[in-house]
Amino acid sequence: MPGPEREAGSRLAVVVLAAAVLVVAAIVALDRDDPAPTPTAAAVPALATPTVPTTTPDPVLPRRADGFGEVLPTPPELVDRRRTAPDVLPPPASGGYEATVAAVPADVLARSTWRPGCPVGPDRLRYLRMSFWGFDDRPHTGEMIVRDDVADGVVGVFRQLFDARFPIEAMRVASADDLTAPPTGRGNTTGAFACRPATGQTRFSAHAYGLAVDVDPFQNPLERRDGLVVPELASAYTDRSWRRPGMITDGDVVVRAFGALGWTWGAMFRAPKDTMHFSATGD
């Protein structure tokens, strides 16, 4: 029979071997391409209203005396901007143009800019869901609020834009936060109703009546005679001779479609030149 020393040595060898097996198993486990563990709900940020994905945050621009940002060069990654915002609504099931017109649901009204004192009541507003063509060359579904008497016409305009595959980055209902956010152009949202004054003025904008639509604001900025550009990072798009996707040009499908409704294009204003803007009121 083996002596005590031999038995102890055998037990030690077994322990060492078992430890080695565990180490090897751990190394193999680390080298495998197993998927990462599913994060817990506490580790996943709550889903907020989707915004346009950006590789870098918008810079904080020095403020002018009027409160707007100074006109600085557009960041290189935005000089030819071709983004599509994350989907908020399911894309059209048919893959083609789809649209609905309805009274504004209470939850949509609550997250919009409407409040008592706006120049149009909720009963005169309509909630549109419409297909649009993204910069990713795919169909998406957007939302918009307009006044009841122009709803069908606006739906027809965006049908023409969809058929022409005119690209749109995002289409959603403006919120109160949007009205107070610096107008850098992060969201680049095509939209209509916004209960606010006209830019730089005290009177209500045509948007506050649901009678104006802005299309791809970043690609089609507002320019004032004093040098102001809105969105503030879109100065690269003041060169209208360099044609890039999403830009509106005289005689194109966007101008023709709104023109057929009798709407005015803001690029035709004496001042400011507002190339994103179309209105039923002429202002």
N, C-alpha and C positions, 0 to 999 in steps of 0.2 A: 504493500500500500504506500502511496506517496506520503512524504513527510509534510509537516505543517508549513515549511518554507515553500515547498512546491505548490501546495494548495493555495497559499496566499498569492504566489506569483501567477497562478492560473486565473484567480479572480481578478487580479489587477489587469491582466491581459484582456479579459472580457470587457472590463470597464473602459479601457483605452479604446478597444475596437468599437464598442457602442458609441463612444463619444465621437470617434472619427466618422462613423456612419452618419451621425446627426449633422456634423459639420459639412460633409459632402452634400447631404440632402438640402441643407440650407443654401449652399452655393448654387446647386442646380435650380432650386426654386427661384433664386434671384435672377438667374440667367434665362429663365423661361419667358416667353412672350404672352404670359397669362394676362387677361385684361385687368385693369386696375379695379379695386373694389368700388362698388357703387357708392357714391357719396351720400351721406345722410341728408335729410331735409335741412338740418341745422347748418350743414356745410354749403348748401346751395343757396345763392342769393335769391330773394323773392323776385318774381318776374314783374318788371315795371313796364310802362308803355314803351314798346320798342323804339329805339332811336337808330340813326344811321351808324353802322359800324365804322369806326375810325382807327387808324393805326397809331395816331398820336392825338392827344387832346388839343382842342382849339386853343391858340395862344390867347393870353389876356392882352387885349389891345389897349394902348394908351387912349384915354378919353379926350374927345374934343370939347370945346366949351359948350356945345349943344347937347352933350351927353352921349353922342355916337362915337364909334371907334375911329381912330385915324385910319386913313387909307394907306395900307401897307401892301407889299407884294403878296400875291396869293401863294400859299405853300405849294411847293413843286408837285406834291401828290394830288393837288386839287386843281391844277391848271387845266387838265383835261379830265373832268370828273365824270366817272361812269359807275356809280354805285347804285345798288338796289337795297332799300331798307328791308329789315326782317318782316315777314308776313304777320299782319295783325288778324286778318280774316282769311279763310280758306280760299285758294285760287279757284277760278271758275271751273266747275266740274266738266263742262263741255270742252274746255280749252279755247272756247271762242268768247265773243263779247256777251256779257250778261249784265243786266242792270235791274234794280228795283227802286221804286219811289214809294215812300211811306211817311206817315206822320213821325215826328221825331220822338223816339222812345224816351221815357223819363230818365233812364240811366245815361243815355247819350246826351240829353240836354244838361244833365247835372255835371258832366265832365267837359261840356263845351264852355264857350265864353259868354253864353247868354246869362243875363241877370235882369232883375226889375230895373226899368229905366232905359233899356235898349230900345232903339227906335222901331223894332218890329217884334210882335208877340209870337210865342211858340206856335200858336194856331196857324200862323202864316208861313211857317218854316216847314221844309220837307227834308227828310233824311234819304240820301241816295247811297246806294251801293253799286259800284260800277267796276267793270274790268279795266285794267290798264296794262300797257306793255312795259316791262321793266328794262333797265339797262343790261340785265342779264339775259335778254332775249327770250323771256318767258312771260306768260300771262299771270297777273296778280289781281287781287280784289282790293279796292279802296273804298273810302267813305267820304261823304261830303254833305254839308248842310247848305241849302239855298232857299230862296223864297218860293212859295208855291207856284207862282205864275211863270217862273222860268225853269222849273224842274225838268220838264220834258225836253225843252230845248237844250239844256246842259247835257242831259243823257245822250242826246243825238250828237252833240259836239264830240263827246268822248268816245262814242262809237266810231266816228270818223278817225280820231287820233289812234284808236286801237287798230282799226283796219289798216292804217298807214304805218303801223308799228313805230309811232312816234314815242320815244322812250321817256318814262316818268320814273323818278326815284322813289317817291312816296306819296300817298294820298290818304290823309286822315283828318279828322275833326280837330281844329285848334282848341287847346286848353287854356285856362287862365295862366298857367305857368309859361306857356308859349308867349303870351303877351308881355311878360316881364323879363324874359330871357334876353341876353345880349344877342342882337341880330347878326351873328357871325355866319349863319348859313348851315349850321350843323345838321338840322333836320331836313332842309331842302324839300319842304312839303308843298305839294300841289293842293290847294284848298280854296274855300270860299268864305263862309260866314265867320266873321270875327268881330265882336262888338268892341270896337276901338275907334279912336280918331284917325283921320287921314295922317300919313306920315308927316311929322313936323307941324301939324295944325291942331286946332281945337275942335273943329266940326267933325261929325261922324263920317267915317269912310263909307264908300258904297258897300264894303264888306259887311258893315254893321247892319245893312238891310238885306243881306243875302243876295246881293245883286252884282257881285264881282267875283272873279276867279283869278287866282295867281297860279301860273304854270311853271314848274321847275325854276324857282326863284334864283338859285345859285347860277344857273346857266343864263339867266335872263334878269340881271340886276337892275335896280333903280339907280339912276344917276341924277344928282342935283347940280345946279350951276356952281354951287360953292365947293364942288369936288366930292361931296358925300357919295358913297357907294353903299347900297344895302341889297343883299347881305354884305357885311363889312369885309369878308375875306374873298369876295368875288371880283376883285378888281381886274383879274386876268380876262374876265368875260366882257369887259367894256370894249375890248377890241372885237367889234362885230364882223370884221373882215375875215377872221379866222373861224371858219365854220366847224363846230364840234357838236356831237350828238346832244340833243335836248335844247339846243338854241332855237329860238323863234326868229324867223326872218320874213320880211315883207313878201306876201304872196304865197307863203307856204300853207300846209294843211291846217295849222292852228289858226292862222289869221283868216283864212277863207271860211273855216267852220264857224268861228265866232262872228265874223262879218256877215254871214248869211242870217244870223239872228238879229242883226242890227246893233251889235255890241261894238264898243270902241276899244281899240288897242292902245295901251298906255305909251307905246313907243311913239305915237303920233301926238302926244301932249307937247305943248310948247316947253313946259317945265313942270316937274322933272320928267325926264325920259324914264318910263316905267315899263320895261320890255316884258316883264312877267305878267302884266296886269291887263285884264279884259273886264269891261263893265257895261251893264245895261243902261247906266245913267249918264255915261259920257265923262265920268270923272273917277 
